[in-house]
Amino acid sequence: MVDWLTMLIQMVSLAMAVWCLVSTFRDQPMLVPHLVGMGVLWLLVLGQVGVLVVAMVGGESPDEPAMVISYLATVALLPPACAVWGFMERSKWGPAVIAFTCLILPVLLVRIEQLWSPVV
């Protein structure tokens, strides 16, 4: 895993969560800037997923490859799925969906890192 990229994804994700929670509490619907933020976050996530897939194809393998692959698929599909769901929900709960996703994403990345290089 690229540690600095993981840290960047976590920081951007938490910043998006705060921004979307503020929008939720202000009763604002999800707007295009929210989608742009999710797009940037998704590109960062896809970069990290690509690095891990290349490492796995190159021979570096975690102890539980099936579990890592399932987490990678979840991490890669979660931002666009929730962005679409949040954009379709035209009430204040659209940004709340995005905030919830952005709070889950750092936890999933920590779990992938634990699976990738377990502490003995």
Biopython code that builds the backbone (N, CA, C, O; Angstrom):
import numpy as np
from Bio.PDB.StructureBuilder import StructureBuilder

atoms = [
    (1, "MET", "N", (0.829, -1.176, 0.000)),
    (1, "MET", "CA", (0.000, 0.000, 0.000)),
    (1, "MET", "C", (0.875, 1.241, 0.000)),
    (1, "MET", "O", (1.973, 1.238, 0.557)),
    (2, "VAL", "N", (0.395, 2.275, -0.612)),
    (2, "VAL", "CA", (1.078, 3.558, -0.611)),
    (2, "VAL", "C", (0.555, 4.331, 0.605)),
    (2, "VAL", "O", (-0.587, 4.791, 0.616)),
    (3, "ASP", "N", (1.402, 4.464, 1.617)),
    (3, "ASP", "CA", (0.950, 5.049, 2.885)),
    (3, "ASP", "C", (0.492, 6.491, 2.748)),
    (3, "ASP", "O", (-0.521, 6.878, 3.331)),
    (4, "TRP", "N", (1.236, 7.300, 1.976)),
    (4, "TRP", "CA", (0.846, 8.700, 1.850)),
    (4, "TRP", "C", (-0.475, 8.841, 1.109)),
    (4, "TRP", "O", (-1.259, 9.744, 1.400)),
    (5, "LEU", "N", (-0.727, 7.945, 0.145)),
    (5, "LEU", "CA", (-1.991, 7.990, -0.596)),
    (5, "LEU", "C", (-3.148, 7.570, 0.307)),
    (5, "LEU", "O", (-4.234, 8.146, 0.240)),
    (6, "THR", "N", (-2.917, 6.575, 1.143)),
    (6, "THR", "CA", (-3.941, 6.166, 2.101)),
    (6, "THR", "C", (-4.280, 7.308, 3.044)),
    (6, "THR", "O", (-5.451, 7.573, 3.314)),
    (7, "MET", "N", (-3.247, 7.985, 3.547)),
    (7, "MET", "CA", (-3.469, 9.107, 4.457)),
    (7, "MET", "C", (-4.207, 10.252, 3.747)),
    (7, "MET", "O", (-5.089, 10.880, 4.332)),
    (8, "LEU", "N", (-3.843, 10.518, 2.489)),
    (8, "LEU", "CA", (-4.513, 11.566, 1.722)),
    (8, "LEU", "C", (-5.990, 11.225, 1.501)),
    (8, "LEU", "O", (-6.859, 12.085, 1.646)),
    (9, "ILE", "N", (-6.265, 9.978, 1.155)),
    (9, "ILE", "CA", (-7.652, 9.543, 0.954)),
    (9, "ILE", "C", (-8.441, 9.709, 2.252)),
    (9, "ILE", "O", (-9.583, 10.170, 2.232)),
    (10, "GLN", "N", (-7.843, 9.339, 3.361)),
    (10, "GLN", "CA", (-8.544, 9.464, 4.635)),
    (10, "GLN", "C", (-8.817, 10.919, 4.987)),
    (10, "GLN", "O", (-9.899, 11.242, 5.477)),
    (11, "MET", "N", (-7.860, 11.793, 4.747)),
    (11, "MET", "CA", (-8.069, 13.212, 5.045)),
    (11, "MET", "C", (-9.133, 13.824, 4.144)),
    (11, "MET", "O", (-10.003, 14.554, 4.621)),
    (12, "VAL", "N", (-9.073, 13.533, 2.843)),
    (12, "VAL", "CA", (-10.073, 14.061, 1.911)),
    (12, "VAL", "C", (-11.457, 13.508, 2.252)),
    (12, "VAL", "O", (-12.453, 14.229, 2.192)),
    (13, "SER", "N", (-11.508, 12.239, 2.605)),
    (13, "SER", "CA", (-12.780, 11.615, 2.950)),
    (13, "SER", "C", (-13.394, 12.246, 4.200)),
    (13, "SER", "O", (-14.595, 12.513, 4.232)),
    (14, "LEU", "N", (-12.587, 12.482, 5.213)),
    (14, "LEU", "CA", (-13.109, 13.104, 6.427)),
    (14, "LEU", "C", (-13.503, 14.566, 6.188)),
    (14, "LEU", "O", (-14.476, 15.047, 6.769)),
    (15, "ALA", "N", (-12.753, 15.271, 5.335)),
    (15, "ALA", "CA", (-13.127, 16.642, 4.999)),
    (15, "ALA", "C", (-14.458, 16.660, 4.243)),
    (15, "ALA", "O", (-15.302, 17.523, 4.488)),
    (16, "MET", "N", (-14.641, 15.718, 3.337)),
    (16, "MET", "CA", (-15.922, 15.616, 2.618)),
    (16, "MET", "C", (-17.058, 15.297, 3.582)),
    (16, "MET", "O", (-18.162, 15.822, 3.433)),
    (17, "ALA", "N", (-16.798, 14.440, 4.569)),
    (17, "ALA", "CA", (-17.826, 14.092, 5.542)),
    (17, "ALA", "C", (-18.267, 15.321, 6.333)),
    (17, "ALA", "O", (-19.461, 15.538, 6.541)),
    (18, "VAL", "N", (-17.303, 16.116, 6.768)),
    (18, "VAL", "CA", (-17.638, 17.329, 7.522)),
    (18, "VAL", "C", (-18.430, 18.296, 6.645)),
    (18, "VAL", "O", (-19.437, 18.857, 7.076)),
    (19, "TRP", "N", (-17.963, 18.484, 5.411)),
    (19, "TRP", "CA", (-18.646, 19.397, 4.485)),
    (19, "TRP", "C", (-20.087, 18.940, 4.242)),
    (19, "TRP", "O", (-21.011, 19.754, 4.264)),
    (20, "CYS", "N", (-20.273, 17.655, 4.014)),
    (20, "CYS", "CA", (-21.622, 17.151, 3.743)),
    (20, "CYS", "C", (-22.502, 17.179, 4.999)),
    (20, "CYS", "O", (-23.709, 17.397, 4.896)),
    (21, "LEU", "N", (-21.920, 16.964, 6.166)),
    (21, "LEU", "CA", (-22.709, 17.075, 7.391)),
    (21, "LEU", "C", (-23.170, 18.505, 7.625)),
    (21, "LEU", "O", (-24.294, 18.733, 8.073)),
    (22, "VAL", "N", (-22.299, 19.478, 7.321)),
    (22, "VAL", "CA", (-22.702, 20.881, 7.431)),
    (22, "VAL", "C", (-23.847, 21.171, 6.462)),
    (22, "VAL", "O", (-24.800, 21.867, 6.813)),
    (23, "SER", "N", (-23.753, 20.639, 5.249)),
    (23, "SER", "CA", (-24.844, 20.818, 4.269)),
    (23, "SER", "C", (-26.134, 20.174, 4.759)),
    (23, "SER", "O", (-27.220, 20.720, 4.562)),
    (24, "THR", "N", (-26.013, 19.014, 5.396)),
    (24, "THR", "CA", (-27.196, 18.336, 5.926)),
    (24, "THR", "C", (-27.859, 19.167, 7.013)),
    (24, "THR", "O", (-29.078, 19.337, 7.019)),
    (25, "PHE", "N", (-27.047, 19.687, 7.937)),
    (25, "PHE", "CA", (-27.616, 20.471, 9.039)),
    (25, "PHE", "C", (-28.174, 21.814, 8.567)),
    (25, "PHE", "O", (-29.002, 22.413, 9.253)),
    (26, "ARG", "N", (-27.734, 22.284, 7.418)),
    (26, "ARG", "CA", (-28.272, 23.524, 6.845)),
    (26, "ARG", "C", (-29.464, 23.259, 5.930)),
    (26, "ARG", "O", (-29.981, 24.189, 5.313)),
    (27, "ASP", "N", (-29.901, 22.022, 5.834)),
    (27, "ASP", "CA", (-31.030, 21.615, 4.990)),
    (27, "ASP", "C", (-30.786, 21.915, 3.515)),
    (27, "ASP", "O", (-31.705, 22.319, 2.802)),
    (28, "GLN", "N", (-29.569, 21.722, 3.063)),
    (28, "GLN", "CA", (-29.226, 21.941, 1.657)),
    (28, "GLN", "C", (-29.201, 20.601, 0.923)),
    (28, "GLN", "O", (-28.730, 19.609, 1.479)),
    (29, "PRO", "N", (-29.697, 20.553, -0.306)),
    (29, "PRO", "CA", (-29.590, 19.316, -1.084)),
    (29, "PRO", "C", (-28.166, 19.140, -1.604)),
    (29, "PRO", "O", (-27.339, 20.049, -1.517)),
    (30, "MET", "N", (-27.905, 17.981, -2.131)),
    (30, "MET", "CA", (-26.598, 17.723, -2.718)),
    (30, "MET", "C", (-26.480, 18.503, -4.019)),
    (30, "MET", "O", (-27.391, 18.495, -4.847)),
    (31, "LEU", "N", (-25.349, 19.176, -4.187)),
    (31, "LEU", "CA", (-25.124, 20.015, -5.359)),
    (31, "LEU", "C", (-23.943, 19.478, -6.167)),
    (31, "LEU", "O", (-23.288, 18.515, -5.766)),
    (32, "VAL", "N", (-23.685, 20.104, -7.293)),
    (32, "VAL", "CA", (-22.602, 19.677, -8.174)),
    (32, "VAL", "C", (-21.230, 19.733, -7.474)),
    (32, "VAL", "O", (-20.428, 18.825, -7.693)),
    (33, "PRO", "N", (-20.916, 20.739, -6.652)),
    (33, "PRO", "CA", (-19.616, 20.704, -5.962)),
    (33, "PRO", "C", (-19.428, 19.472, -5.071)),
    (33, "PRO", "O", (-18.307, 18.990, -4.908)),
    (34, "HIS", "N", (-20.513, 18.968, -4.501)),
    (34, "HIS", "CA", (-20.415, 17.731, -3.732)),
    (34, "HIS", "C", (-20.003, 16.572, -4.647)),
    (34, "HIS", "O", (-19.172, 15.739, -4.287)),
    (35, "LEU", "N", (-20.603, 16.543, -5.830)),
    (35, "LEU", "CA", (-20.253, 15.479, -6.790)),
    (35, "LEU", "C", (-18.810, 15.601, -7.247)),
    (35, "LEU", "O", (-18.132, 14.588, -7.418)),
    (36, "VAL", "N", (-18.330, 16.817, -7.448)),
    (36, "VAL", "CA", (-16.931, 17.020, -7.851)),
    (36, "VAL", "C", (-16.002, 16.511, -6.739)),
    (36, "VAL", "O", (-15.001, 15.849, -7.015)),
    (37, "GLY", "N", (-16.342, 16.824, -5.489)),
    (37, "GLY", "CA", (-15.547, 16.333, -4.370)),
    (37, "GLY", "C", (-15.527, 14.816, -4.304)),
    (37, "GLY", "O", (-14.483, 14.212, -4.054)),
    (38, "MET", "N", (-16.679, 14.203, -4.529)),
    (38, "MET", "CA", (-16.726, 12.736, -4.535)),
    (38, "MET", "C", (-15.953, 12.164, -5.715)),
    (38, "MET", "O", (-15.348, 11.098, -5.605)),
    (39, "GLY", "N", (-15.972, 12.870, -6.844)),
    (39, "GLY", "CA", (-15.192, 12.414, -7.993)),
    (39, "GLY", "C", (-13.697, 12.430, -7.713)),
    (39, "GLY", "O", (-12.980, 11.500, -8.080)),
    (40, "VAL", "N", (-13.229, 13.490, -7.061)),
    (40, "VAL", "CA", (-11.812, 13.560, -6.688)),
    (40, "VAL", "C", (-11.468, 12.439, -5.713)),
    (40, "VAL", "O", (-10.438, 11.780, -5.851)),
    (41, "LEU", "N", (-12.335, 12.229, -4.732)),
    (41, "LEU", "CA", (-12.107, 11.151, -3.767)),
    (41, "LEU", "C", (-12.089, 9.797, -4.456)),
    (41, "LEU", "O", (-11.265, 8.945, -4.127)),
    (42, "TRP", "N", (-12.987, 9.593, -5.406)),
    (42, "TRP", "CA", (-13.044, 8.317, -6.115)),
    (42, "TRP", "C", (-11.776, 8.089, -6.940)),
    (42, "TRP", "O", (-11.271, 6.968, -6.997)),
    (43, "LEU", "N", (-11.261, 9.134, -7.575)),
    (43, "LEU", "CA", (-10.017, 8.988, -8.340)),
    (43, "LEU", "C", (-8.848, 8.609, -7.430)),
    (43, "LEU", "O", (-8.009, 7.788, -7.801)),
    (44, "LEU", "N", (-8.794, 9.201, -6.250)),
    (44, "LEU", "CA", (-7.746, 8.832, -5.299)),
    (44, "LEU", "C", (-7.882, 7.368, -4.870)),
    (44, "LEU", "O", (-6.892, 6.642, -4.774)),
    (45, "VAL", "N", (-9.116, 6.951, -4.615)),
    (45, "VAL", "CA", (-9.366, 5.563, -4.218)),
    (45, "VAL", "C", (-8.985, 4.607, -5.340)),
    (45, "VAL", "O", (-8.368, 3.572, -5.091)),
    (46, "LEU", "N", (-9.349, 4.948, -6.573)),
    (46, "LEU", "CA", (-8.997, 4.086, -7.705)),
    (46, "LEU", "C", (-7.483, 3.986, -7.882)),
    (46, "LEU", "O", (-6.975, 2.937, -8.277)),
    (47, "GLY", "N", (-6.765, 5.063, -7.596)),
    (47, "GLY", "CA", (-5.304, 5.008, -7.642)),
    (47, "GLY", "C", (-4.756, 4.024, -6.637)),
    (47, "GLY", "O", (-3.870, 3.234, -6.962)),
    (48, "GLN", "N", (-5.269, 4.058, -5.415)),
    (48, "GLN", "CA", (-4.805, 3.127, -4.386)),
    (48, "GLN", "C", (-5.180, 1.688, -4.732)),
    (48, "GLN", "O", (-4.377, 0.776, -4.541)),
    (49, "VAL", "N", (-6.384, 1.482, -5.235)),
    (49, "VAL", "CA", (-6.814, 0.146, -5.638)),
    (49, "VAL", "C", (-5.926, -0.367, -6.777)),
    (49, "VAL", "O", (-5.528, -1.531, -6.784)),
    (50, "GLY", "N", (-5.623, 0.508, -7.732)),
    (50, "GLY", "CA", (-4.749, 0.106, -8.837)),
    (50, "GLY", "C", (-3.366, -0.298, -8.364)),
    (50, "GLY", "O", (-2.805, -1.277, -8.856)),
    (51, "VAL", "N", (-2.813, 0.440, -7.421)),
    (51, "VAL", "CA", (-1.500, 0.097, -6.872)),
    (51, "VAL", "C", (-1.541, -1.272, -6.203)),
    (51, "VAL", "O", (-0.627, -2.077, -6.379)),
    (52, "LEU", "N", (-2.589, -1.538, -5.443)),
    (52, "LEU", "CA", (-2.686, -2.822, -4.756)),
    (52, "LEU", "C", (-2.915, -3.985, -5.723)),
    (52, "LEU", "O", (-2.381, -5.075, -5.521)),
    (53, "VAL", "N", (-3.698, -3.757, -6.758)),
    (53, "VAL", "CA", (-3.920, -4.810, -7.750)),
    (53, "VAL", "C", (-2.623, -5.120, -8.488)),
    (53, "VAL", "O", (-2.307, -6.287, -8.720)),
    (54, "VAL", "N", (-1.872, -4.090, -8.856)),
    (54, "VAL", "CA", (-0.576, -4.306, -9.523)),
    (54, "VAL", "C", (0.376, -5.062, -8.596)),
    (54, "VAL", "O", (1.106, -5.944, -9.049)),
    (55, "ALA", "N", (0.376, -4.729, -7.316)),
    (55, "ALA", "CA", (1.235, -5.431, -6.368)),
    (55, "ALA", "C", (0.830, -6.894, -6.238)),
    (55, "ALA", "O", (1.687, -7.770, -6.134)),
    (56, "MET", "N", (-0.476, -7.160, -6.243)),
    (56, "MET", "CA", (-0.933, -8.551, -6.145)),
    (56, "MET", "C", (-0.588, -9.345, -7.397)),
    (56, "MET", "O", (-0.195, -10.508, -7.311)),
    (57, "VAL", "N", (-0.735, -8.717, -8.557)),
    (57, "VAL", "CA", (-0.383, -9.394, -9.815)),
    (57, "VAL", "C", (1.126, -9.609, -9.890)),
    (57, "VAL", "O", (1.588, -10.600, -10.455)),
    (58, "GLY", "N", (1.896, -8.676, -9.316)),
    (58, "GLY", "CA", (3.346, -8.773, -9.323)),
    (58, "GLY", "C", (3.910, -9.802, -8.369)),
    (58, "GLY", "O", (5.122, -10.015, -8.351)),
    (59, "GLY", "N", (3.075, -10.447, -7.577)),
    (59, "GLY", "CA", (3.554, -11.510, -6.720)),
    (59, "GLY", "C", (3.459, -11.223, -5.237)),
    (59, "GLY", "O", (3.562, -12.143, -4.426)),
    (60, "GLU", "N", (3.264, -9.965, -4.863)),
    (60, "GLU", "CA", (3.108, -9.642, -3.450)),
    (60, "GLU", "C", (1.673, -9.984, -3.059)),
    (60, "GLU", "O", (0.721, -9.457, -3.636)),
    (61, "SER", "N", (1.527, -10.858, -2.091)),
    (61, "SER", "CA", (0.190, -11.321, -1.756)),
    (61, "SER", "C", (-0.032, -11.282, -0.249)),
    (61, "SER", "O", (0.842, -11.671, 0.525)),
    (62, "PRO", "N", (-1.200, -10.814, 0.159)),
    (62, "PRO", "CA", (-1.528, -10.842, 1.584)),
    (62, "PRO", "C", (-1.881, -12.264, 2.022)),
    (62, "PRO", "O", (-1.999, -13.167, 1.194)),
    (63, "ASP", "N", (-2.045, -12.450, 3.322)),
    (63, "ASP", "CA", (-2.390, -13.768, 3.839)),
    (63, "ASP", "C", (-3.779, -14.224, 3.386)),
    (63, "ASP", "O", (-4.001, -15.411, 3.148)),
    (64, "GLU", "N", (-4.701, -13.282, 3.271)),
    (64, "GLU", "CA", (-6.069, -13.593, 2.870)),
    (64, "GLU", "C", (-6.428, -12.807, 1.604)),
    (64, "GLU", "O", (-7.083, -11.769, 1.688)),
    (65, "PRO", "N", (-6.004, -13.294, 0.434)),
    (65, "PRO", "CA", (-6.236, -12.517, -0.794)),
    (65, "PRO", "C", (-7.708, -12.328, -1.135)),
    (65, "PRO", "O", (-8.080, -11.277, -1.656)),
    (66, "ALA", "N", (-8.558, -13.319, -0.857)),
    (66, "ALA", "CA", (-9.985, -13.179, -1.176)),
    (66, "ALA", "C", (-10.614, -12.050, -0.363)),
    (66, "ALA", "O", (-11.445, -11.298, -0.871)),
    (67, "MET", "N", (-10.215, -11.938, 0.894)),
    (67, "MET", "CA", (-10.751, -10.878, 1.750)),
    (67, "MET", "C", (-10.278, -9.510, 1.267)),
    (67, "MET", "O", (-11.059, -8.558, 1.246)),
    (68, "VAL", "N", (-9.013, -9.405, 0.882)),
    (68, "VAL", "CA", (-8.479, -8.134, 0.386)),
    (68, "VAL", "C", (-9.174, -7.733, -0.907)),
    (68, "VAL", "O", (-9.508, -6.563, -1.095)),
    (69, "ILE", "N", (-9.391, -8.685, -1.790)),
    (69, "ILE", "CA", (-10.065, -8.395, -3.053)),
    (69, "ILE", "C", (-11.497, -7.921, -2.804)),
    (69, "ILE", "O", (-11.970, -7.004, -3.476)),
    (70, "SER", "N", (-12.182, -8.531, -1.854)),
    (70, "SER", "CA", (-13.555, -8.094, -1.561)),
    (70, "SER", "C", (-13.572, -6.687, -0.965)),
    (70, "SER", "O", (-14.451, -5.888, -1.290)),
    (71, "TYR", "N", (-12.609, -6.381, -0.098)),
    (71, "TYR", "CA", (-12.517, -5.023, 0.440)),
    (71, "TYR", "C", (-12.173, -4.022, -0.664)),
    (71, "TYR", "O", (-12.728, -2.924, -0.694)),
    (72, "LEU", "N", (-11.272, -4.386, -1.563)),
    (72, "LEU", "CA", (-10.906, -3.488, -2.660)),
    (72, "LEU", "C", (-12.105, -3.206, -3.563)),
    (72, "LEU", "O", (-12.310, -2.072, -3.996)),
    (73, "ALA", "N", (-12.892, -4.236, -3.842)),
    (73, "ALA", "CA", (-14.094, -4.036, -4.662)),
    (73, "ALA", "C", (-15.083, -3.112, -3.952)),
    (73, "ALA", "O", (-15.689, -2.245, -4.582)),
    (74, "THR", "N", (-15.241, -3.297, -2.657)),
    (74, "THR", "CA", (-16.152, -2.446, -1.887)),
    (74, "THR", "C", (-15.683, -1.003, -1.885)),
    (74, "THR", "O", (-16.476, -0.084, -2.090)),
    (75, "VAL", "N", (-14.389, -0.804, -1.653)),
    (75, "VAL", "CA", (-13.829, 0.546, -1.603)),
    (75, "VAL", "C", (-13.937, 1.226, -2.966)),
    (75, "VAL", "O", (-14.178, 2.432, -3.039)),
    (76, "ALA", "N", (-13.761, 0.468, -4.037)),
    (76, "ALA", "CA", (-13.822, 1.055, -5.378)),
    (76, "ALA", "C", (-15.249, 1.398, -5.798)),
    (76, "ALA", "O", (-15.462, 2.365, -6.529)),
    (77, "LEU", "N", (-16.225, 0.619, -5.346)),
    (77, "LEU", "CA", (-17.609, 0.836, -5.780)),
    (77, "LEU", "C", (-18.419, 1.728, -4.853)),
    (77, "LEU", "O", (-19.448, 2.268, -5.260)),
    (78, "LEU", "N", (-17.974, 1.891, -3.619)),
    (78, "LEU", "CA", (-18.740, 2.656, -2.636)),
    (78, "LEU", "C", (-18.899, 4.138, -2.996)),
    (78, "LEU", "O", (-20.027, 4.630, -2.949)),
    (79, "PRO", "N", (-17.841, 4.881, -3.351)),
    (79, "PRO", "CA", (-18.031, 6.310, -3.656)),
    (79, "PRO", "C", (-18.978, 6.604, -4.815)),
    (79, "PRO", "O", (-19.845, 7.466, -4.668)),
    (80, "PRO", "N", (-18.855, 5.925, -5.973)),
    (80, "PRO", "CA", (-19.800, 6.278, -7.043)),
    (80, "PRO", "C", (-21.235, 5.845, -6.730)),
    (80, "PRO", "O", (-22.181, 6.547, -7.088)),
    (81, "ALA", "N", (-21.404, 4.712, -6.074)),
    (81, "ALA", "CA", (-22.755, 4.255, -5.748)),
    (81, "ALA", "C", (-23.444, 5.232, -4.798)),
    (81, "ALA", "O", (-24.611, 5.576, -4.988)),
    (82, "CYS", "N", (-22.725, 5.669, -3.788)),
    (82, "CYS", "CA", (-23.331, 6.596, -2.826)),
    (82, "CYS", "C", (-23.477, 8.000, -3.396)),
    (82, "CYS", "O", (-24.383, 8.734, -3.002)),
    (83, "ALA", "N", (-22.596, 8.382, -4.321)),
    (83, "ALA", "CA", (-22.752, 9.689, -4.972)),
    (83, "ALA", "C", (-24.037, 9.709, -5.803)),
    (83, "ALA", "O", (-24.772, 10.696, -5.788)),
    (84, "VAL", "N", (-24.299, 8.639, -6.515)),
    (84, "VAL", "CA", (-25.537, 8.563, -7.302)),
    (84, "VAL", "C", (-26.745, 8.567, -6.376)),
    (84, "VAL", "O", (-27.718, 9.279, -6.626)),
    (85, "TRP", "N", (-26.688, 7.782, -5.315)),
    (85, "TRP", "CA", (-27.795, 7.729, -4.359)),
    (85, "TRP", "C", (-28.015, 9.105, -3.720)),
    (85, "TRP", "O", (-29.149, 9.571, -3.607)),
    (86, "GLY", "N", (-26.923, 9.743, -3.306)),
    (86, "GLY", "CA", (-27.040, 11.064, -2.696)),
    (86, "GLY", "C", (-27.572, 12.110, -3.657)),
    (86, "GLY", "O", (-28.331, 12.991, -3.254)),
    (87, "PHE", "N", (-27.183, 12.025, -4.926)),
    (87, "PHE", "CA", (-27.653, 12.993, -5.912)),
    (87, "PHE", "C", (-29.132, 12.771, -6.245)),
    (87, "PHE", "O", (-29.857, 13.725, -6.528)),
    (88, "MET", "N", (-29.573, 11.515, -6.211)),
    (88, "MET", "CA", (-30.977, 11.223, -6.486)),
    (88, "MET", "C", (-31.877, 11.673, -5.344)),
    (88, "MET", "O", (-33.043, 12.001, -5.565)),
    (89, "GLU", "N", (-31.352, 11.692, -4.140)),
    (89, "GLU", "CA", (-32.115, 12.147, -2.976)),
    (89, "GLU", "C", (-32.009, 13.660, -2.913)),
    (89, "GLU", "O", (-31.001, 14.188, -2.444)),
    (90, "ARG", "N", (-33.025, 14.362, -3.375)),
    (90, "ARG", "CA", (-32.965, 15.814, -3.522)),
    (90, "ARG", "C", (-33.341, 16.568, -2.250)),
    (90, "ARG", "O", (-33.639, 17.761, -2.307)),
    (91, "SER", "N", (-33.330, 15.900, -1.121)),
    (91, "SER", "CA", (-33.601, 16.586, 0.144)),
    (91, "SER", "C", (-32.276, 16.767, 0.890)),
    (91, "SER", "O", (-31.201, 16.563, 0.326)),
    (92, "LYS", "N", (-32.372, 17.150, 2.152)),
    (92, "LYS", "CA", (-31.150, 17.329, 2.944)),
    (92, "LYS", "C", (-30.448, 16.005, 3.208)),
    (92, "LYS", "O", (-29.292, 16.004, 3.631)),
    (93, "TRP", "N", (-31.109, 14.884, 2.972)),
    (93, "TRP", "CA", (-30.516, 13.587, 3.271)),
    (93, "TRP", "C", (-29.550, 13.124, 2.192)),
    (93, "TRP", "O", (-28.829, 12.150, 2.406)),
    (94, "GLY", "N", (-29.510, 13.778, 1.051)),
    (94, "GLY", "CA", (-28.519, 13.447, 0.024)),
    (94, "GLY", "C", (-27.100, 13.632, 0.520)),
    (94, "GLY", "O", (-26.294, 12.709, 0.408)),
    (95, "PRO", "N", (-26.761, 14.806, 1.070)),
    (95, "PRO", "CA", (-25.426, 14.971, 1.632)),
    (95, "PRO", "C", (-25.159, 14.067, 2.837)),
    (95, "PRO", "O", (-24.009, 13.721, 3.110)),
    (96, "ALA", "N", (-26.213, 13.684, 3.556)),
    (96, "ALA", "CA", (-26.026, 12.782, 4.693)),
    (96, "ALA", "C", (-25.551, 11.408, 4.225)),
    (96, "ALA", "O", (-24.736, 10.770, 4.892)),
    (97, "VAL", "N", (-26.060, 10.951, 3.079)),
    (97, "VAL", "CA", (-25.605, 9.676, 2.514)),
    (97, "VAL", "C", (-24.119, 9.756, 2.177)),
    (97, "VAL", "O", (-23.363, 8.824, 2.455)),
    (98, "ILE", "N", (-23.708, 10.860, 1.584)),
    (98, "ILE", "CA", (-22.304, 11.047, 1.228)),
    (98, "ILE", "C", (-21.438, 11.127, 2.490)),
    (98, "ILE", "O", (-20.349, 10.556, 2.538)),
    (99, "ALA", "N", (-21.927, 11.834, 3.504)),
    (99, "ALA", "CA", (-21.164, 11.943, 4.760)),
    (99, "ALA", "C", (-20.973, 10.576, 5.390)),
    (99, "ALA", "O", (-19.890, 10.261, 5.882)),
    (100, "PHE", "N", (-22.012, 9.769, 5.378)),
    (100, "PHE", "CA", (-21.926, 8.426, 5.940)),
    (100, "PHE", "C", (-20.888, 7.597, 5.180)),
    (100, "PHE", "O", (-20.088, 6.888, 5.790)),
    (101, "THR", "N", (-20.905, 7.687, 3.865)),
    (101, "THR", "CA", (-19.923, 6.976, 3.045)),
    (101, "THR", "C", (-18.512, 7.446, 3.350)),
    (101, "THR", "O", (-17.589, 6.638, 3.454)),
    (102, "CYS", "N", (-18.349, 8.738, 3.491)),
    (102, "CYS", "CA", (-17.019, 9.296, 3.738)),
    (102, "CYS", "C", (-16.514, 8.974, 5.134)),
    (102, "CYS", "O", (-15.313, 9.068, 5.384)),
    (103, "LEU", "N", (-17.389, 8.602, 6.041)),
    (103, "LEU", "CA", (-16.949, 8.146, 7.356)),
    (103, "LEU", "C", (-16.594, 6.656, 7.348)),
    (103, "LEU", "O", (-15.785, 6.206, 8.159)),
    (104, "ILE", "N", (-17.188, 5.905, 6.448)),
    (104, "ILE", "CA", (-16.908, 4.473, 6.345)),
    (104, "ILE", "C", (-15.604, 4.212, 5.594)),
    (104, "ILE", "O", (-14.870, 3.286, 5.938)),
    (105, "LEU", "N", (-15.314, 5.003, 4.590)),
    (105, "LEU", "CA", (-14.157, 4.779, 3.725)),
    (105, "LEU", "C", (-12.826, 4.706, 4.473)),
    (105, "LEU", "O", (-12.051, 3.787, 4.207)),
    (106, "PRO", "N", (-12.516, 5.626, 5.394)),
    (106, "PRO", "CA", (-11.244, 5.495, 6.124)),
    (106, "PRO", "C", (-11.146, 4.212, 6.944)),
    (106, "PRO", "O", (-10.062, 3.647, 7.086)),
    (107, "VAL", "N", (-12.268, 3.754, 7.481)),
    (107, "VAL", "CA", (-12.270, 2.519, 8.259)),
    (107, "VAL", "C", (-11.946, 1.330, 7.356)),
    (107, "VAL", "O", (-11.186, 0.442, 7.741)),
    (108, "LEU", "N", (-12.518, 1.315, 6.167)),
    (108, "LEU", "CA", (-12.229, 0.237, 5.228)),
    (108, "LEU", "C", (-10.757, 0.243, 4.810)),
    (108, "LEU", "O", (-10.152, -0.817, 4.652)),
    (109, "LEU", "N", (-10.190, 1.417, 4.633)),
    (109, "LEU", "CA", (-8.777, 1.492, 4.256)),
    (109, "LEU", "C", (-7.866, 1.003, 5.381)),
    (109, "LEU", "O", (-6.846, 0.362, 5.126)),
    (110, "VAL", "N", (-8.234, 1.305, 6.615)),
    (110, "VAL", "CA", (-7.458, 0.786, 7.750)),
    (110, "VAL", "C", (-7.534, -0.738, 7.778)),
    (110, "VAL", "O", (-6.534, -1.409, 8.031)),
    (111, "ARG", "N", (-8.701, -1.273, 7.522)),
    (111, "ARG", "CA", (-8.861, -2.735, 7.518)),
    (111, "ARG", "C", (-8.059, -3.373, 6.390)),
    (111, "ARG", "O", (-7.467, -4.434, 6.589)),
    (112, "ILE", "N", (-8.024, -2.755, 5.216)),
    (112, "ILE", "CA", (-7.213, -3.285, 4.119)),
    (112, "ILE", "C", (-5.739, -3.273, 4.510)),
    (112, "ILE", "O", (-5.007, -4.223, 4.230)),
    (113, "GLU", "N", (-5.310, -2.193, 5.156)),
    (113, "GLU", "CA", (-3.914, -2.121, 5.583)),
    (113, "GLU", "C", (-3.593, -3.195, 6.619)),
    (113, "GLU", "O", (-2.497, -3.755, 6.605)),
    (114, "GLN", "N", (-4.531, -3.488, 7.512)),
    (114, "GLN", "CA", (-4.321, -4.558, 8.485)),
    (114, "GLN", "C", (-4.216, -5.910, 7.810)),
    (114, "GLN", "O", (-3.408, -6.746, 8.216)),
    (115, "LEU", "N", (-5.025, -6.135, 6.782)),
    (115, "LEU", "CA", (-4.955, -7.401, 6.054)),
    (115, "LEU", "C", (-3.693, -7.492, 5.193)),
    (115, "LEU", "O", (-3.121, -8.570, 5.028)),
    (116, "TRP", "N", (-3.267, -6.353, 4.649)),
    (116, "TRP", "CA", (-2.122, -6.353, 3.747)),
    (116, "TRP", "C", (-0.824, -6.632, 4.482)),
    (116, "TRP", "O", (-0.008, -7.431, 4.021)),
    (117, "SER", "N", (-0.627, -5.995, 5.601)),
    (117, "SER", "CA", (0.600, -6.199, 6.367)),
    (117, "SER", "C", (0.247, -6.384, 7.840)),
    (117, "SER", "O", (0.325, -5.441, 8.628)),
    (118, "PRO", "N", (-0.143, -7.608, 8.207)),
    (118, "PRO", "CA", (-0.569, -7.847, 9.596)),
    (118, "PRO", "C", (0.589, -7.725, 10.570)),
    (118, "PRO", "O", (1.726, -8.081, 10.260)),
    (119, "VAL", "N", (0.278, -7.215, 11.752)),
    (119, "VAL", "CA", (1.280, -7.098, 12.804)),
    (119, "VAL", "C", (1.294, -8.422, 13.566)),
    (119, "VAL", "O", (0.259, -8.906, 14.021)),
    (120, "VAL", "N", (2.480, -8.990, 13.691)),
    (120, "VAL", "CA", (2.594, -10.288, 14.344)),
    (120, "VAL", "C", (2.949, -10.101, 15.791)),
    (120, "VAL", "O", (3.093, -11.080, 16.523)),
]
sb = StructureBuilder()
sb.init_structure("model")
sb.init_model(0)
sb.init_chain("A")
sb.init_seg("    ")
for serial, (resi, resn, name, xyz) in enumerate(atoms, 1):
    if name == "N":
        sb.init_residue(resn, " ", resi, " ")
    sb.init_atom(name, np.array(xyz, "f"), 0.0, 1.0, " ", f" {name:<3s}", serial, name[0])
structure = sb.get_structure()
